[in-house]
Amino acid sequence: MNFNLRYRTFSFQIAFLLLFSVITSAQVVDSNLLVGEYIISKVTDGDTFRFEGLDAATRLLGIDTEETFKDKNAREKSYEISLEWPKEYNSIQSQKKNGFPVKCDSPFGFETWEWAKDFTKDVSSVRIEKDDTTRGMDAFGRYLVYLIMKKDGKYINYNIECVRLGYSPYYNKYGNSKRFHKEFIEAQNYAKATKLGIWDKNNLCYPDYEKRLVWWNKRAVQIESFEKKFTNIENYFNISNDGEYDRLLKYVGKEVVVFGTISEILRQKFPILLRFSIRKNVNFDAVIYEENESLLSDLNIDEIKEYYIYLKGKLSEYNGRLQVVLSEKSQIWLE
């Protein structure tokens, strides 16, 4: 099917399905979860928006739309890779050393971007809400939010609609939704059952969503396990949560257990650093000196960095950065 025709046909199907969409309440449960009401200034892609008067971009919770070219030749580039899409994707995936699914520009990512712009073009303003009070921004300084918008006289949760209409899976890589987990699951089941968007094998999208869901669900279970077992234990820290890094500062010189994900492995020179990104220009490091280099292979670090891990050791500070030195395999593990 022609690339442009496919987009127009799918858009018509979605417009029809919206008539039957489940809507969310117009009321905010807790005023602490309200960021504010804003006018959309830019749709960066299907899951990233900017707003007039808001000091940072937003990253939408519960969704992860496919990547897209964003320059003036985006349509042409998307069409070009659509001609041999499976081969294009497999070539990129083969470069991933640990075999975990990659994110890359895709034809469907461009279609999703076009849909998002079209879907929001008649929306005068959007109410931006957080999931809870523990994590309001990501490591890139973006607000982590839901977009509640009024369309055709009804309030709609854009994030859930994105899943229901097949433009995204339910993205729980950083934890299940505290407020809308049930709704996201129902939306995804509906999209899968009706073969919409990414669940339609005829669409030029990532081919490995079932594998992604297994991976993300395992991470979500890890987070729930930590919260159940260790939330109230003083020297345990989920450094993804707001305020935990600042709380950690008070424990220099003491033994701590840090729970988080490795964002980067710096191994060009010694010491090797396993870096955990907290926020812009703020990081936490696990340090491996040359005499302990074998830890990298012993721990299978390229695989476990894709999950949440526990890190145990004496907290120290070096050049203004908090760190723990690793000398034994028992200091780092995942559950």
URPETA-V810093 format. One record per backbone hydrogen bond with DSSP energy under -0.5 kcal/mol. NH is the residue of the N-H (numbers start at 1). CO is the residue of the C=O. Records with the same first field share a line. If there is no record, write none. Layout:
NH = CO, CO
//
This chain:
6 = 2
7 = 3
8 = 4
9 = 5
10 = 6
11 = 7
12 = 8
13 = 9
14 = 10
15 = 11
16 = 12
17 = 13
18 = 14
19 = 16
20 = 17
21 = 18
24 = 155
33 = 30
34 = 31
35 = 33, 128
36 = 128
38 = 126
41 = 50
42 = 50
44 = 42, 48
45 = 48
48 = 45
49 = 58
50 = 42
52 = 39
54 = 51
58 = 49
59 = 143
60 = 47
61 = 145
63 = 60
67 = 104
74 = 71
77 = 73
78 = 74
79 = 75
80 = 76
81 = 77
82 = 78
83 = 79, 80
84 = 81
85 = 82
88 = 84
89 = 85
90 = 86
91 = 87
92 = 88
93 = 89
94 = 90
95 = 92
96 = 93
97 = 95
99 = 96
106 = 67
108 = 204
110 = 106
111 = 107
112 = 108
113 = 109
114 = 110
115 = 111
116 = 112
117 = 113
118 = 114
119 = 115
120 = 116
121 = 117, 118
123 = 120
124 = 122
126 = 38
127 = 148
128 = 36, 126
129 = 127, 146
130 = 33
138 = 142
141 = 138
143 = 57
144 = 136
145 = 59, 143
146 = 129
148 = 127, 146
149 = 147, 156
150 = 125
151 = 149, 154
154 = 151
156 = 149
158 = 147, 156
161 = 157
162 = 158
163 = 159
164 = 160
165 = 161
166 = 163
167 = 162
168 = 162
171 = 62, 169
172 = 170
175 = 172
181 = 177
184 = 180
185 = 181
186 = 182
187 = 183
188 = 184
189 = 185
190 = 186
191 = 187
192 = 188
193 = 189
194 = 190
195 = 192
196 = 191
198 = 166
199 = 196
200 = 197
201 = 199
203 = 200
205 = 203
212 = 208
213 = 209
214 = 210
215 = 211
216 = 212
217 = 213
218 = 214
219 = 215
220 = 216
221 = 217
222 = 218
223 = 219
224 = 220
225 = 221
226 = 222
227 = 223
228 = 224
229 = 225
230 = 226
231 = 226, 227
233 = 230
234 = 232
236 = 233
237 = 257
239 = 237, 259
241 = 238
242 = 134
244 = 241
247 = 243
248 = 244
249 = 245
250 = 247
251 = 248
252 = 249
253 = 315
254 = 251
256 = 313
257 = 235
258 = 311
259 = 237
260 = 309
263 = 261, 275
264 = 275
266 = 264, 273
267 = 265
271 = 288
272 = 288
273 = 266
274 = 286
275 = 264, 273
276 = 284
277 = 275
278 = 279, 282
279 = 282
282 = 279
284 = 276
285 = 322
286 = 274
287 = 285, 324
288 = 272
289 = 287
292 = 289
293 = 290
295 = 292
296 = 293
298 = 294
299 = 295
300 = 297
301 = 296
303 = 300
304 = 300
305 = 301
306 = 303
307 = 304
309 = 260
310 = 333
311 = 258
312 = 331
313 = 256
315 = 254
316 = 323
318 = 321
321 = 318
322 = 283
323 = 316
324 = 285
325 = 314
326 = 287
327 = 325
331 = 328
332 = 329
333 = 310
//
